[in-house]
Amino acid sequence: MSEGLTILSLTEALADHAAGRQALIARNVAHADTPGYRAADLTPFSDSYAARAALDDAGAFRPAATRAGHLSGTGDAASGAEVRAAHLPAAASPNGNTVALEDQMVRAAEAKLQHEMALGVWRKSLDILRVALERPR
């Protein structure tokens, strides 16, 4: 649906990543009492998107840096099925479980914010397109 519109494909990838991250966090919480379970999280969205853009240079989103240090922060989201889950380094409980519920709740809130941001940008982009396509009366 979003072919040709880079901003829409970028927001679609961010929303997919946030949804996948939320599912993985839910699995971590569900296994909070499972002996030997290791908590996992997705790689950051910025890393996974950069890897995808390197493979497909044609329509890659390239933000412009206007000064040194601009856009050098790290992202917190992830992007889809090609991203592998990484085990989180955490102190294991006596039964070998590494799920910290407080940490998982913080990660869930981050994923929710990323998903809401993606949907907000998607909505506003569609509003702009609708206005641009309106015919004068």
Backbone hydrogen bonds, N-H to C=O, Kabsch-Sander energy under -0.5 kcal/mol:
donor,donor_aa,acceptor,acceptor_aa,energy
5,L,2,S,-1.5
6,T,4,G,-0.8
9,S,5,L,-2.1
10,L,6,T,-2.6
11,T,7,I,-2.2
12,E,8,L,-2.2
13,A,9,S,-2.1
14,L,10,L,-2.2
15,A,11,T,-2.5
16,D,12,E,-2.4
17,H,13,A,-2.4
18,A,14,L,-2.7
19,A,15,A,-2.2
20,G,16,D,-2.4
21,R,17,H,-2.7
22,Q,18,A,-2.4
23,A,19,A,-2.0
24,L,20,G,-2.0
25,I,21,R,-2.4
26,A,22,Q,-2.3
27,R,23,A,-1.9
28,N,24,L,-2.1
29,V,25,I,-2.5
30,A,26,A,-2.3
31,H,27,R,-1.5
32,A,29,V,-1.6
34,T,31,H,-1.3
36,G,95,N,-1.0
37,Y,34,T,-1.8
39,A,37,Y,-0.5
41,D,86,A,-2.5
43,T,84,R,-0.6
45,F,77,A,-9.5
48,S,44,P,-2.2
49,Y,45,F,-3.0
50,A,46,S,-2.0
51,A,47,D,-2.1
52,R,48,S,-2.0
53,A,49,Y,-2.7
54,A,50,A,-1.9
55,L,51,A,-1.2
56,D,52,R,-1.9
57,D,55,L,-0.5
60,A,57,D,-0.9
66,T,64,A,-0.5
70,H,67,R,-2.0
72,S,69,G,-1.2
83,V,80,G,-1.2
86,A,41,D,-3.5
88,L,39,A,-2.2
90,A,88,L,-0.7
93,S,97,N,-2.8
96,G,93,S,-2.5
98,T,37,Y,-2.2
100,A,98,T,-0.5
101,L,99,V,-0.6
104,Q,100,A,-2.3
105,M,101,L,-2.2
106,V,102,E,-1.8
107,R,103,D,-2.3
108,A,104,Q,-2.2
109,A,105,M,-2.0
110,E,106,V,-2.1
111,A,107,R,-2.4
112,K,108,A,-2.2
113,L,109,A,-2.2
114,Q,110,E,-2.3
115,H,111,A,-2.3
116,E,112,K,-2.6
117,M,113,L,-2.3
118,A,114,Q,-2.3
119,L,115,H,-2.4
120,G,116,E,-2.3
121,V,117,M,-2.5
122,W,118,A,-2.4
123,R,119,L,-2.7
124,K,120,G,-2.4
125,S,121,V,-2.4
126,L,122,W,-2.2
127,D,123,R,-2.2
128,I,124,K,-2.2
129,L,125,S,-2.1
130,R,126,L,-2.5
131,V,127,D,-2.4
132,A,128,I,-2.4
133,L,129,L,-1.8
134,E,130,R,-0.9
134,E,131,V,-0.7
